[in-house]
Amino acid sequence: MTYCVGLLVNQGIVLLADTRTNAGVDNIATYRKMFIFETPGDRVVAIMAAGSLSITQTTIARLAEANVVEGANPETAILLAPTMMDVAAIIGNTLAKVRSEVEQKLAPVGQGAAASMIVAGQRRGGRMRMFLVYPEGNFIQATDDTPFLQIGEHKYGKPILDRVVRPETSLADAQKAALLSMDSTLRSNLSVGMPLDLAVIERDACRMVLTRRYEAGDPEFRGISESWANAIRESFSNILV
Amino acid sequence: MTYCVGLLVNQGIVLLADTRTNAGVDNIATYRKMFIFETPGDRVVAIMAAGSLSITQTTIARLAEANVVEGANPETAILLAPTMMDVAAIIGNTLAKVRSEVEQKLAPVGQGAAASMIVAGQRRGGRMRMFLVYPEGNFIQATDDTPFLQIGEHKYGKPILDRVVRPETSLADAQKAALLSMDSTLRSNLSVGMPLDLAVIERDACRMVLTRRYEAGDPEFRGISESWANAIRESFSNILV
Protein backbone atom coordinates (compact mmCIF):
# COMPACT_ATOMS: atom_id res chain seq x y z
CA MET A 1 0.00 0.00 0.00
CA THR A 2 0.85 3.63 0.17
CA TYR A 3 0.03 6.74 2.09
CA CYS A 4 0.14 10.15 0.40
CA VAL A 5 -1.34 13.32 1.85
CA GLY A 6 -1.63 16.80 0.42
CA LEU A 7 -2.61 19.96 2.32
CA LEU A 8 -3.73 23.12 0.57
CA VAL A 9 -3.63 26.08 2.94
CA ASN A 10 -3.72 29.81 2.32
CA GLN A 11 0.06 30.09 2.46
CA GLY A 12 0.80 27.18 0.16
CA ILE A 13 0.80 23.46 -0.43
CA VAL A 14 2.45 20.65 1.55
CA LEU A 15 2.78 17.16 0.08
CA LEU A 16 4.08 14.04 1.79
CA ALA A 17 4.39 10.52 0.39
CA ASP A 18 5.83 7.27 1.65
CA THR A 19 7.84 5.03 -0.67
CA ARG A 20 6.81 1.49 0.21
CA THR A 21 5.38 -0.78 -2.41
CA ASN A 22 4.48 -4.38 -1.89
CA ALA A 23 3.23 -7.32 -3.87
CA GLY A 24 2.41 -9.41 -0.82
CA VAL A 25 4.15 -8.86 2.51
CA ASP A 26 7.12 -10.92 1.31
CA ASN A 27 7.81 -8.68 -1.66
CA ILE A 28 8.49 -5.17 -0.44
CA ALA A 29 10.39 -2.49 -2.29
CA THR A 30 11.06 1.25 -2.22
CA TYR A 31 9.74 3.38 -5.07
CA ARG A 32 9.36 7.12 -5.24
CA LYS A 33 5.69 8.07 -5.39
CA MET A 34 6.14 11.83 -5.71
CA PHE A 35 6.97 13.45 -9.03
CA ILE A 36 7.64 17.09 -9.69
CA PHE A 37 7.28 18.98 -12.95
CA GLU A 38 8.19 22.62 -12.94
CA THR A 39 9.17 25.63 -14.94
CA PRO A 40 10.38 27.61 -11.93
CA GLY A 41 8.56 30.91 -11.56
CA ASP A 42 6.06 29.99 -14.23
CA ARG A 43 4.49 26.75 -13.06
CA VAL A 44 4.92 23.91 -10.60
CA VAL A 45 2.98 20.65 -10.67
CA ALA A 46 3.50 17.86 -8.14
CA ILE A 47 1.96 14.43 -8.51
CA MET A 48 1.69 11.72 -5.85
CA ALA A 49 0.59 8.24 -6.89
CA ALA A 50 -1.04 5.26 -5.16
CA GLY A 51 -2.02 1.91 -6.63
CA SER A 52 -0.60 -0.42 -9.22
CA LEU A 53 3.00 0.51 -9.95
CA SER A 54 2.70 -0.69 -13.55
CA ILE A 55 0.00 1.92 -14.07
CA THR A 56 1.56 4.80 -12.16
CA GLN A 57 5.04 4.44 -13.68
CA THR A 58 3.73 4.35 -17.23
CA THR A 59 1.42 7.28 -16.56
CA ILE A 60 4.22 9.42 -15.16
CA ALA A 61 6.52 8.45 -18.04
CA ARG A 62 3.92 9.48 -20.61
CA LEU A 63 3.21 12.75 -18.81
CA ALA A 64 6.94 13.52 -18.73
CA GLU A 65 7.36 12.60 -22.39
CA ALA A 66 4.49 14.82 -23.47
CA ASN A 67 6.31 17.87 -22.08
CA VAL A 68 9.48 17.39 -24.08
CA VAL A 69 8.36 15.62 -27.23
CA GLU A 70 8.69 17.53 -30.49
CA GLY A 71 5.45 19.39 -31.06
CA ALA A 72 4.59 19.40 -27.35
CA ASN A 73 1.27 21.15 -27.04
CA PRO A 74 -1.14 22.46 -24.39
CA GLU A 75 -3.57 19.61 -25.04
CA THR A 76 -1.26 16.93 -23.64
CA ALA A 77 1.67 18.67 -21.90
CA ILE A 78 1.02 19.54 -18.27
CA LEU A 79 3.75 22.20 -18.38
CA LEU A 80 1.89 23.94 -21.20
CA ALA A 81 -1.76 23.42 -20.32
CA PRO A 82 -3.61 26.74 -19.85
CA THR A 83 -4.97 26.04 -16.35
CA MET A 84 -4.43 23.70 -13.39
CA MET A 85 -7.85 22.27 -14.14
CA ASP A 86 -6.57 21.34 -17.59
CA VAL A 87 -3.50 19.81 -15.98
CA ALA A 88 -5.76 17.61 -13.84
CA ALA A 89 -7.76 16.63 -16.91
CA ILE A 90 -4.63 15.64 -18.86
CA ILE A 91 -3.41 13.55 -15.93
CA GLY A 92 -6.86 11.97 -15.51
CA ASN A 93 -7.06 11.07 -19.19
CA THR A 94 -3.55 9.63 -19.25
CA LEU A 95 -4.16 7.65 -16.05
CA ALA A 96 -7.46 6.22 -17.31
CA LYS A 97 -5.96 5.29 -20.66
CA VAL A 98 -2.97 3.49 -19.11
CA ARG A 99 -5.26 1.73 -16.68
CA SER A 100 -7.45 0.54 -19.50
CA GLU A 101 -4.40 -0.85 -21.34
CA VAL A 102 -3.13 -2.64 -18.25
CA GLU A 103 -6.56 -4.06 -17.48
CA GLN A 104 -6.77 -5.50 -20.98
CA LYS A 105 -3.54 -7.36 -20.29
CA LEU A 106 -4.87 -8.61 -16.96
CA ALA A 107 -8.33 -9.60 -18.19
CA PRO A 108 -7.31 -13.14 -19.27
CA VAL A 109 -6.28 -13.93 -15.68
CA GLY A 110 -9.40 -12.31 -14.22
CA GLN A 111 -7.52 -9.56 -12.41
CA GLY A 112 -7.94 -5.82 -12.35
CA ALA A 113 -5.63 -2.94 -11.49
CA ALA A 114 -6.13 0.68 -10.54
CA ALA A 115 -4.29 3.76 -9.39
CA SER A 116 -5.19 7.20 -8.09
CA MET A 117 -3.21 10.41 -7.85
CA ILE A 118 -3.02 13.67 -5.97
CA VAL A 119 -2.09 16.57 -8.24
CA ALA A 120 -1.17 19.94 -6.78
CA GLY A 121 0.40 23.11 -7.98
CA GLN A 122 0.04 26.56 -9.42
CA ARG A 123 0.64 28.33 -12.72
CA ARG A 124 1.58 32.00 -12.88
CA GLY A 125 -1.56 34.10 -12.85
CA GLY A 126 -3.72 31.28 -11.51
CA ARG A 127 -4.68 30.07 -8.05
CA MET A 128 -3.08 27.17 -6.21
CA ARG A 129 -5.04 23.99 -6.80
CA MET A 130 -5.01 20.46 -5.50
CA PHE A 131 -6.90 17.56 -7.05
CA LEU A 132 -7.56 13.92 -6.31
CA VAL A 133 -7.66 12.05 -9.62
CA TYR A 134 -9.65 8.81 -9.50
CA PRO A 135 -8.67 5.62 -11.37
CA GLU A 136 -11.34 6.36 -13.98
CA GLY A 137 -9.82 9.78 -14.73
CA ASN A 138 -12.42 12.01 -13.10
CA PHE A 139 -11.28 14.23 -10.26
CA ILE A 140 -12.28 16.39 -7.31
CA GLN A 141 -10.44 19.32 -5.79
CA ALA A 142 -9.60 20.44 -2.28
CA THR A 143 -11.62 23.37 -0.96
CA ASP A 144 -11.66 25.58 2.12
CA ASP A 145 -14.09 23.14 3.73
CA THR A 146 -11.81 20.20 2.99
CA PRO A 147 -8.27 21.53 2.66
CA PHE A 148 -6.57 18.12 2.54
CA LEU A 149 -6.66 15.09 0.25
CA GLN A 150 -5.36 11.60 0.92
CA ILE A 151 -4.74 8.47 -1.17
CA GLY A 152 -3.81 4.95 -0.08
CA GLU A 153 -4.00 3.96 3.59
CA HIS A 154 -5.80 7.13 4.60
CA LYS A 155 -7.74 6.21 7.72
CA TYR A 156 -5.06 6.02 10.42
CA GLY A 157 -3.80 9.49 9.62
CA LYS A 158 -7.13 11.21 9.13
CA PRO A 159 -8.10 12.02 12.76
CA ILE A 160 -5.15 14.38 13.30
CA LEU A 161 -5.88 16.18 10.02
CA ASP A 162 -9.57 16.49 10.89
CA ARG A 163 -8.58 18.09 14.18
CA VAL A 164 -5.92 20.60 13.18
CA VAL A 165 -5.95 21.47 9.47
CA ARG A 166 -7.79 24.59 8.34
CA PRO A 167 -7.14 26.96 5.40
CA GLU A 168 -5.56 29.45 7.80
CA THR A 169 -3.11 26.84 9.17
CA SER A 170 0.44 28.09 8.61
CA LEU A 171 2.68 26.35 6.11
CA ALA A 172 4.95 25.22 8.97
CA ASP A 173 1.98 23.76 10.83
CA ALA A 174 0.69 22.11 7.67
CA GLN A 175 4.08 20.44 7.29
CA LYS A 176 3.91 19.31 10.91
CA ALA A 177 0.37 17.96 10.47
CA ALA A 178 1.40 16.00 7.38
CA LEU A 179 4.37 14.47 9.21
CA LEU A 180 2.25 13.53 12.26
CA SER A 181 -0.48 12.08 10.05
CA MET A 182 2.20 9.96 8.36
CA ASP A 183 3.69 9.03 11.73
CA SER A 184 0.36 7.59 12.95
CA THR A 185 0.02 5.62 9.72
CA LEU A 186 3.57 4.26 9.89
CA ARG A 187 3.01 3.05 13.44
CA SER A 188 -0.25 1.28 12.72
CA ASN A 189 0.27 -0.13 9.24
CA LEU A 190 3.20 -2.14 7.98
CA SER A 191 2.41 -1.52 4.32
CA VAL A 192 3.39 2.14 4.62
CA GLY A 193 7.09 2.73 5.15
CA MET A 194 10.09 5.04 5.20
CA PRO A 195 11.74 6.84 3.49
CA LEU A 196 9.33 9.75 3.03
CA ASP A 197 9.28 12.45 0.39
CA LEU A 198 8.19 15.95 1.40
CA ALA A 199 7.50 18.85 -0.93
CA VAL A 200 6.47 22.39 -0.06
CA ILE A 201 5.13 24.98 -2.49
CA GLU A 202 4.66 28.58 -1.34
CA ARG A 203 1.74 30.53 -2.71
CA ASP A 204 2.60 32.49 -5.90
CA ALA A 205 6.20 31.29 -5.98
CA CYS A 206 5.21 28.87 -8.78
CA ARG A 207 8.13 26.63 -7.88
CA MET A 208 9.16 24.14 -5.24
CA VAL A 209 10.57 25.94 -2.22
CA LEU A 210 11.50 22.74 -0.40
CA THR A 211 11.87 19.09 -1.26
CA ARG A 212 13.26 16.77 1.35
CA ARG A 213 13.67 13.03 1.78
CA TYR A 214 13.38 11.60 5.29
CA GLU A 215 15.38 8.36 5.35
CA ALA A 216 14.68 5.65 7.93
CA GLY A 217 16.12 6.85 11.23
CA ASP A 218 16.15 10.51 10.14
CA PRO A 219 16.86 12.38 13.38
CA GLU A 220 14.43 15.22 12.61
CA PHE A 221 11.54 12.87 11.84
CA ARG A 222 12.39 10.67 14.81
CA GLY A 223 12.42 13.75 17.04
CA ILE A 224 8.96 14.80 15.87
CA SER A 225 7.68 11.26 16.22
CA GLU A 226 9.01 10.88 19.75
CA SER A 227 7.83 14.30 20.88
CA TRP A 228 4.37 13.49 19.59
CA ALA A 229 4.32 10.05 21.23
CA ASN A 230 5.29 11.67 24.55
CA ALA A 231 2.76 14.46 24.14
CA ILE A 232 -0.04 11.96 23.38
CA ARG A 233 0.86 9.82 26.38
CA GLU A 234 1.02 12.86 28.63
CA SER A 235 -2.28 14.24 27.31
CA PHE A 236 -3.79 10.81 27.80
CA SER A 237 -2.81 10.64 31.44
CA ASN A 238 -4.11 14.16 32.04
CA ILE A 239 -7.61 13.41 30.75
CA LEU A 240 -10.05 12.65 33.54
CA VAL A 241 -12.75 10.05 32.96
CA MET B 1 -20.62 0.21 9.53
CA THR B 2 -19.71 -0.28 13.13
CA TYR B 3 -16.87 0.21 15.53
CA CYS B 4 -16.39 -2.12 18.50
CA VAL B 5 -13.24 -2.33 20.59
CA GLY B 6 -12.28 -4.65 23.43
CA LEU B 7 -9.29 -4.25 25.76
CA LEU B 8 -7.98 -7.09 27.90
CA VAL B 9 -5.67 -5.78 30.61
CA ASN B 10 -4.38 -7.38 33.79
CA GLN B 11 -7.11 -5.77 35.91
CA GLY B 12 -10.00 -6.70 33.65
CA ILE B 13 -11.83 -6.19 30.39
CA VAL B 14 -13.28 -3.02 28.82
CA LEU B 15 -15.69 -3.23 25.88
CA LEU B 16 -17.13 -0.36 23.87
CA ALA B 17 -19.52 -0.49 20.91
CA ASP B 18 -21.32 2.06 18.83
CA THR B 19 -24.94 1.48 17.77
CA ARG B 20 -25.17 2.77 14.21
CA THR B 21 -26.28 0.51 11.42
CA ASN B 22 -26.81 1.55 7.87
CA ALA B 23 -28.00 0.11 4.60
CA GLY B 24 -26.77 2.99 2.49
CA VAL B 25 -26.25 6.44 3.96
CA ASP B 26 -29.96 7.17 3.57
CA ASN B 27 -31.01 4.27 5.75
CA ILE B 28 -29.52 4.69 9.19
CA ALA B 29 -30.77 3.13 12.39
CA THR B 30 -29.73 2.45 15.97
CA TYR B 31 -29.22 -1.15 17.07
CA ARG B 32 -27.48 -2.47 20.14
CA LYS B 33 -24.35 -4.36 19.17
CA MET B 34 -23.29 -5.47 22.65
CA PHE B 35 -24.89 -8.46 24.32
CA ILE B 36 -24.22 -9.75 27.80
CA PHE B 37 -24.74 -13.26 29.14
CA GLU B 38 -23.98 -13.86 32.75
CA THR B 39 -24.47 -16.04 35.80
CA PRO B 40 -23.10 -13.46 38.22
CA GLY B 41 -20.17 -14.76 40.22
CA ASP B 42 -19.91 -17.87 38.07
CA ARG B 43 -19.45 -16.58 34.54
CA VAL B 44 -19.78 -13.52 32.37
CA VAL B 45 -19.66 -13.47 28.58
CA ALA B 46 -19.99 -10.30 26.53
CA ILE B 47 -20.38 -10.33 22.75
CA MET B 48 -19.98 -7.38 20.36
CA ALA B 49 -21.07 -7.79 16.76
CA ALA B 50 -20.21 -6.15 13.43
CA GLY B 51 -21.54 -6.94 10.00
CA SER B 52 -24.84 -7.97 8.52
CA LEU B 53 -27.60 -7.39 11.07
CA SER B 54 -29.62 -10.33 9.73
CA ILE B 55 -26.72 -12.60 10.66
CA THR B 56 -25.81 -11.08 14.00
CA GLN B 57 -29.37 -10.88 15.35
CA THR B 58 -30.14 -14.50 14.48
CA THR B 59 -26.82 -15.64 15.91
CA ILE B 60 -27.42 -13.85 19.21
CA ALA B 61 -31.00 -15.16 19.38
CA ARG B 62 -29.82 -18.74 18.92
CA LEU B 63 -27.04 -18.36 21.48
CA ALA B 64 -29.58 -16.97 23.98
CA GLU B 65 -32.07 -19.72 23.25
CA ALA B 66 -29.46 -22.44 23.72
CA ASN B 67 -28.92 -21.32 27.33
CA VAL B 68 -32.56 -21.65 28.37
CA VAL B 69 -33.94 -24.39 26.15
CA GLU B 70 -35.01 -27.62 27.85
CA GLY B 71 -32.02 -29.92 27.88
CA ALA B 72 -29.55 -27.04 27.59
CA ASN B 73 -26.10 -28.60 27.52
CA PRO B 74 -22.43 -27.60 27.58
CA GLU B 75 -22.04 -28.42 23.90
CA THR B 76 -24.23 -25.54 22.75
CA ALA B 77 -24.94 -23.28 25.77
CA ILE B 78 -22.31 -20.61 26.34
CA LEU B 79 -23.36 -20.31 30.00
CA LEU B 80 -22.60 -24.02 30.50
CA ALA B 81 -19.58 -24.58 28.27
CA PRO B 82 -16.56 -25.84 30.25
CA THR B 83 -14.09 -23.16 29.13
CA MET B 84 -14.04 -19.72 27.49
CA MET B 85 -12.32 -21.37 24.52
CA ASP B 86 -15.40 -23.61 24.22
CA VAL B 87 -17.61 -20.51 24.45
CA ALA B 88 -15.73 -18.99 21.52
CA ALA B 89 -16.06 -22.22 19.56
CA ILE B 90 -19.85 -22.37 20.16
CA ILE B 91 -20.21 -18.75 19.04
CA GLY B 92 -18.01 -19.36 16.00
CA ASN B 93 -20.00 -22.42 14.97
CA THR B 94 -23.33 -20.64 15.42
CA LEU B 95 -22.11 -17.56 13.53
CA ALA B 96 -20.76 -19.62 10.62
CA LYS B 97 -23.96 -21.68 10.41
CA VAL B 98 -26.23 -18.63 10.36
CA ARG B 99 -23.99 -16.96 7.81
CA SER B 100 -24.17 -20.00 5.58
CA GLU B 101 -28.00 -19.99 5.80
CA VAL B 102 -28.20 -16.29 4.99
CA GLU B 103 -25.76 -16.62 2.10
CA GLN B 104 -27.91 -19.38 0.59
CA LYS B 105 -30.81 -16.95 0.59
CA LEU B 106 -28.67 -14.25 -1.02
CA ALA B 107 -27.02 -16.47 -3.63
CA PRO B 108 -29.78 -16.05 -6.26
CA VAL B 109 -29.14 -12.29 -6.29
CA GLY B 110 -25.37 -12.73 -6.35
CA GLN B 111 -24.81 -11.12 -2.96
CA GLY B 112 -22.92 -12.24 0.11
CA ALA B 113 -23.11 -11.33 3.78
CA ALA B 114 -20.77 -11.70 6.72
CA ALA B 115 -20.37 -10.76 10.36
CA SER B 116 -17.64 -10.93 12.97
CA MET B 117 -17.73 -10.77 16.75
CA ILE B 118 -15.61 -9.93 19.74
CA VAL B 119 -16.24 -12.33 22.63
CA ALA B 120 -14.86 -11.58 26.08
CA GLY B 121 -15.36 -12.87 29.58
CA GLN B 122 -14.34 -15.20 32.35
CA ARG B 123 -15.68 -18.31 34.05
CA ARG B 124 -14.97 -19.05 37.70
CA GLY B 125 -11.66 -20.89 37.98
CA GLY B 126 -10.52 -19.82 34.52
CA ARG B 127 -8.62 -16.88 33.12
CA MET B 128 -10.13 -13.83 31.46
CA ARG B 129 -10.20 -14.29 27.72
CA MET B 130 -11.06 -12.19 24.72
CA PHE B 131 -11.55 -13.52 21.19
CA LEU B 132 -12.17 -12.16 17.74
CA VAL B 133 -14.48 -14.57 15.92
CA TYR B 134 -14.22 -14.39 12.12
CA PRO B 135 -17.19 -14.77 9.75
CA GLU B 136 -16.09 -18.34 8.97
CA GLY B 137 -16.25 -19.29 12.66
CA ASN B 138 -12.52 -19.54 13.41
CA PHE B 139 -11.12 -17.20 16.01
CA ILE B 140 -8.02 -15.62 17.52
CA GLN B 141 -7.51 -14.33 21.05
CA ALA B 142 -5.99 -11.23 22.58
CA THR B 143 -2.57 -11.71 24.19
CA ASP B 144 -0.12 -9.66 26.23
CA ASP B 145 1.53 -8.58 22.98
CA THR B 146 -1.80 -7.50 21.50
CA PRO B 147 -4.14 -6.69 24.38
CA PHE B 148 -6.90 -5.19 22.23
CA LEU B 149 -9.19 -6.38 19.46
CA GLN B 150 -11.31 -4.33 17.08
CA ILE B 151 -14.08 -5.04 14.57
CA GLY B 152 -15.72 -2.78 12.01
CA GLU B 153 -14.20 0.62 11.20
CA HIS B 154 -11.02 -0.11 13.12
CA LYS B 155 -8.38 2.05 11.47
CA TYR B 156 -9.20 5.57 12.74
CA GLY B 157 -9.13 4.44 16.37
CA LYS B 158 -6.08 2.19 16.19
CA PRO B 159 -3.24 4.74 16.57
CA ILE B 160 -4.27 5.79 20.08
CA LEU B 161 -4.56 2.15 21.17
CA ASP B 162 -1.18 1.30 19.67
CA ARG B 163 0.31 4.15 21.65
CA VAL B 164 -1.18 3.70 25.11
CA VAL B 165 -2.61 0.21 25.72
CA ARG B 166 -0.46 -2.37 27.49
CA PRO B 167 -1.43 -5.32 29.76
CA GLU B 168 -0.45 -3.24 32.81
CA THR B 169 -2.74 -0.34 31.78
CA SER B 170 -5.24 0.29 34.60
CA LEU B 171 -8.89 -0.50 34.10
CA ALA B 172 -9.70 3.22 34.32
CA ASP B 173 -7.11 4.02 31.66
CA ALA B 174 -8.35 1.18 29.47
CA GLN B 175 -11.83 2.70 29.66
CA LYS B 176 -10.39 6.09 28.74
CA ALA B 177 -8.44 4.62 25.81
CA ALA B 178 -11.55 2.87 24.48
CA LEU B 179 -13.56 6.11 24.68
CA LEU B 180 -10.83 8.15 22.94
CA SER B 181 -10.41 5.50 20.25
CA MET B 182 -14.16 5.70 19.66
CA ASP B 183 -14.05 9.50 19.71
CA SER B 184 -11.48 9.58 16.87
CA THR B 185 -13.60 7.16 14.86
CA LEU B 186 -16.82 9.14 15.42
CA ARG B 187 -15.12 12.33 14.24
CA SER B 188 -13.71 10.82 11.07
CA ASN B 189 -16.41 8.38 9.94
CA LEU B 190 -20.09 9.03 9.59
CA SER B 191 -21.03 5.36 9.60
CA VAL B 192 -20.12 5.04 13.27
CA GLY B 193 -22.48 6.85 15.62
CA MET B 194 -23.78 7.52 19.12
CA PRO B 195 -25.15 6.21 21.42
CA LEU B 196 -22.34 4.03 22.75
CA ASP B 197 -22.48 0.98 25.00
CA LEU B 198 -19.70 0.47 27.52
CA ALA B 199 -19.12 -2.64 29.63
CA VAL B 200 -16.44 -3.26 32.24
CA ILE B 201 -15.54 -6.63 33.74
CA GLU B 202 -13.12 -6.79 36.67
CA ARG B 203 -10.75 -9.71 36.89
CA ASP B 204 -12.15 -12.67 38.87
CA ALA B 205 -15.48 -10.94 39.59
CA CYS B 206 -17.07 -13.14 36.90
CA ARG B 207 -19.79 -10.57 36.45
CA MET B 208 -20.34 -7.14 34.86
CA VAL B 209 -19.20 -4.44 37.25
CA LEU B 210 -20.34 -1.62 34.99
CA THR B 211 -22.54 -1.19 31.97
CA ARG B 212 -23.29 2.28 30.73
CA ARG B 213 -24.91 3.82 27.70
CA TYR B 214 -23.59 7.16 26.44
CA GLU B 215 -26.42 8.92 24.61
CA ALA B 216 -25.75 11.60 22.02
CA GLY B 217 -24.74 14.75 23.92
CA ASP B 218 -23.79 12.80 27.05
CA PRO B 219 -21.96 15.42 29.16
CA GLU B 220 -19.32 12.99 30.41
CA PHE B 221 -18.44 11.77 26.92
CA ARG B 222 -18.54 15.29 25.55
CA GLY B 223 -16.22 16.42 28.33
CA ILE B 224 -13.69 13.70 27.49
CA SER B 225 -13.99 14.43 23.79
CA GLU B 226 -13.45 18.16 24.25
CA SER B 227 -10.57 17.74 26.70
CA TRP B 228 -8.90 15.41 24.24
CA ALA B 229 -9.44 17.74 21.30
CA ASN B 230 -7.90 20.59 23.29
CA ALA B 231 -5.01 18.45 24.47
CA ILE B 232 -4.27 17.31 20.90
CA ARG B 233 -4.35 20.87 19.60
CA GLU B 234 -2.12 22.08 22.42
CA SER B 235 0.32 19.20 21.94
CA PHE B 236 0.32 19.92 18.23
CA SER B 237 1.27 23.54 18.70
CA ASN B 238 4.03 22.59 21.15
CA ILE B 239 5.76 20.23 18.74
CA LEU B 240 8.69 21.86 17.00
CA VAL B 241 9.42 20.95 13.39
Interface residues (C-beta under 8 A of the other chain):
Chain A: E153 K155 Y156 K158 P159 I160 D162 R163 V164 A172 D173 Q175 K176 A177 L179 L180 S184 R187 S188 N189 E220 I224 S227 W228 A229 A231 I232 R233 E234 S235 F236 S237 N238 I239 L240 V241
Chain B: E153 K155 Y156 K158 P159 I160 D162 R163 V164 A172 D173 Q175 K176 A177 L179 L180 S184 R187 S188 N189 E220 I224 S227 W228 A229 A231 I232 R233 E234 S235 F236 S237 N238 I239 L240 V241
